[in-house]
Amino acid sequence: MTVQELIEKLQSFDPQMEVEFAYNYGDHWRTEVAKHITEIDEGTVTYSDYHRMNKVVDGIEEDDEEDDEEEDDEEEYDKDEKMVVLLR
């Protein structure tokens, strides 16, 4: 979803309504919970095979002891990153 698509969808709601983010809590019953959105900002994400979805990248710090192979992997990792709007 793009920012423009989000704006268009939100225009049909009462502007005084609260906005929350719903997600699966991860408990045995797969309870869906809703959390207040307190921040809207830009962030970098990349696809995670382990999570099967995008994950937020905090920034990769280079270690002076990394060998060339690890640095090559990091360069490839950066290619898959993209900037998105994050609702927290």
Phi and psi restraints in degrees (value plus and minus 20) as a CYANA .aco file:
   2 THR   PHI    -115.2   -75.2
   2 THR   PSI     146.9   186.9
   3 VAL   PHI     -79.3   -39.3
   3 VAL   PSI     -62.1   -22.1
   4 GLN   PHI     -80.8   -40.8
   4 GLN   PSI     -63.5   -23.5
   5 GLU   PHI     -83.2   -43.2
   5 GLU   PSI     -59.7   -19.7
   6 LEU   PHI     -83.7   -43.7
   6 LEU   PSI     -64.2   -24.2
   7 ILE   PHI     -78.9   -38.9
   7 ILE   PSI     -67.0   -27.0
   8 GLU   PHI     -80.8   -40.8
   8 GLU   PSI     -62.5   -22.5
   9 LYS   PHI     -88.4   -48.4
   9 LYS   PSI     -58.3   -18.3
  10 LEU   PHI     -91.8   -51.8
  10 LEU   PSI     -42.7    -2.7
  11 GLN   PHI     -84.0   -44.0
  11 GLN   PSI     -40.6    -0.6
  12 SER   PHI    -103.4   -63.4
  12 SER   PSI     -24.9    15.1
  13 PHE   PHI    -121.8   -81.8
  13 PHE   PSI     139.3   179.3
  14 ASP   PHI     -81.2   -41.2
  14 ASP   PSI     104.7   144.7
  15 PRO   PHI     -84.8   -44.8
  15 PRO   PSI     -32.8     7.2
  16 GLN   PHI    -110.6   -70.6
  16 GLN   PSI     -25.5    14.5
  17 MET   PHI     -89.5   -49.5
  17 MET   PSI     125.6   165.6
  18 GLU   PHI     -96.8   -56.8
  18 GLU   PSI     133.2   173.2
  19 VAL   PHI    -134.5   -94.5
  19 VAL   PSI     111.6   151.6
  20 GLU   PHI    -151.6  -111.6
  20 GLU   PSI     141.8   181.8
  21 PHE   PHI    -127.6   -87.6
  21 PHE   PSI     100.3   140.3
  22 ALA   PHI    -116.6   -76.6
  22 ALA   PSI     119.2   159.2
  23 TYR   PHI    -175.6  -135.6
  23 TYR   PSI     140.1   180.1
  24 ASN   PHI     -93.4   -53.4
  24 ASN   PSI     105.2   145.2
  25 TYR   PHI     -89.0   -49.0
  25 TYR   PSI     -43.2    -3.2
  26 GLY   PHI      68.7   108.7
  26 GLY   PSI      -7.5    32.5
  27 ASP   PHI    -104.8   -64.8
  27 ASP   PSI     159.4   199.4
  28 HIS   PHI     -78.7   -38.7
  28 HIS   PSI     -55.4   -15.4
  29 TRP   PHI    -109.2   -69.2
  29 TRP   PSI     -21.0    19.0
  30 ARG   PHI      36.3    76.3
  30 ARG   PSI      23.3    63.3
  31 THR   PHI     -80.8   -40.8
  31 THR   PSI     114.0   154.0
  32 GLU   PHI    -114.8   -74.8
  32 GLU   PSI     103.3   143.3
  33 VAL   PHI    -134.2   -94.2
  33 VAL   PSI     144.4   184.4
  34 ALA   PHI    -148.5  -108.5
  34 ALA   PSI     113.8   153.8
  35 LYS   PHI    -142.1  -102.1
  35 LYS   PSI     122.6   162.6
  36 HIS   PHI     -82.7   -42.7
  36 HIS   PSI     120.7   160.7
  37 ILE   PHI    -107.4   -67.4
  37 ILE   PSI     102.1   142.1
  38 THR   PHI    -132.4   -92.4
  38 THR   PSI     -34.8     5.2
  39 GLU   PHI    -159.4  -119.4
  39 GLU   PSI     124.8   164.8
  40 ILE   PHI    -152.2  -112.2
  40 ILE   PSI      96.5   136.5
  41 ASP   PHI    -172.2  -132.2
  41 ASP   PSI     156.2   196.2
  42 GLU   PHI    -110.9   -70.9
  42 GLU   PSI     127.6   167.6
  43 GLY   PHI    -173.8  -133.8
  43 GLY   PSI     145.4   185.4
  44 THR   PHI    -122.2   -82.2
  44 THR   PSI     113.4   153.4
  45 VAL   PHI    -146.8  -106.8
  45 VAL   PSI     139.2   179.2
  46 THR   PHI    -165.3  -125.3
  46 THR   PSI     132.1   172.1
  47 TYR   PHI     -91.5   -51.5
  47 TYR   PSI     116.2   156.2
  48 SER   PHI    -134.7   -94.7
  48 SER   PSI      97.1   137.1
  49 ASP   PHI     -82.0   -42.0
  49 ASP   PSI     -57.4   -17.4
  50 TYR   PHI     -80.8   -40.8
  50 TYR   PSI     -65.8   -25.8
  51 HIS   PHI    -107.1   -67.1
  51 HIS   PSI     -37.1     2.9
  52 ARG   PHI      41.2    81.2
  52 ARG   PSI      16.3    56.3
  53 MET   PHI    -186.7  -146.7
  53 MET   PSI     154.2   194.2
  54 ASN   PHI     -89.2   -49.2
  54 ASN   PSI     127.6   167.6
  55 LYS   PHI    -145.7  -105.7
  55 LYS   PSI     132.1   172.1
  56 VAL   PHI     -96.6   -56.6
  56 VAL   PSI     114.8   154.8
  57 VAL   PHI    -119.9   -79.9
  57 VAL   PSI     103.4   143.4
  58 ASP   PHI    -101.6   -61.6
  58 ASP   PSI     -28.2    11.8
  59 GLY   PHI      89.8   129.8
  59 GLY   PSI     112.2   152.2
  60 ILE   PHI    -116.8   -76.8
  60 ILE   PSI     100.9   140.9
  61 GLU   PHI    -114.3   -74.3
  61 GLU   PSI     111.9   151.9
  62 GLU   PHI    -102.9   -62.9
  62 GLU   PSI     113.4   153.4
  63 ASP   PHI    -115.1   -75.1
  63 ASP   PSI     112.5   152.5
  64 ASP   PHI     -79.1   -39.1
  64 ASP   PSI     -42.9    -2.9
  65 GLU   PHI    -111.3   -71.3
  65 GLU   PSI     -18.3    21.7
  66 GLU   PHI     -85.2   -45.2
  66 GLU   PSI     123.4   163.4
  67 ASP   PHI    -111.4   -71.4
  67 ASP   PSI     152.4   192.4
  68 ASP   PHI     -78.9   -38.9
  68 ASP   PSI     -56.6   -16.6
  69 GLU   PHI     -83.7   -43.7
  69 GLU   PSI     -63.0   -23.0
  70 GLU   PHI     -85.1   -45.1
  70 GLU   PSI     -57.0   -17.0
  71 GLU   PHI     -86.1   -46.1
  71 GLU   PSI     -57.3   -17.3
  72 ASP   PHI     -83.4   -43.4
  72 ASP   PSI     -61.2   -21.2
  73 ASP   PHI     -82.0   -42.0
  73 ASP   PSI     -59.2   -19.2
  74 GLU   PHI     -85.1   -45.1
  74 GLU   PSI     -59.5   -19.5
  75 GLU   PHI     -83.1   -43.1
  75 GLU   PSI     -61.1   -21.1
  76 GLU   PHI     -86.5   -46.5
  76 GLU   PSI     -58.5   -18.5
  77 TYR   PHI     -79.5   -39.5
  77 TYR   PSI     -61.0   -21.0
  78 ASP   PHI     -83.6   -43.6
  78 ASP   PSI     -48.5    -8.5
  79 LYS   PHI     -83.6   -43.6
  79 LYS   PSI     -48.6    -8.6
  80 ASP   PHI    -110.1   -70.1
  80 ASP   PSI     -22.7    17.3
  81 GLU   PHI     -98.0   -58.0
  81 GLU   PSI     128.6   168.6
  82 LYS   PHI    -167.2  -127.2
  82 LYS   PSI     132.2   172.2
  83 MET   PHI    -106.8   -66.8
  83 MET   PSI     116.8   156.8
  84 VAL   PHI    -160.0  -120.0
  84 VAL   PSI     146.3   186.3
  85 VAL   PHI    -108.8   -68.8
  85 VAL   PSI     107.6   147.6
  86 LEU   PHI    -128.4   -88.4
  86 LEU   PSI     111.7   151.7
  87 LEU   PHI    -123.8   -83.8
  87 LEU   PSI     102.3   142.3
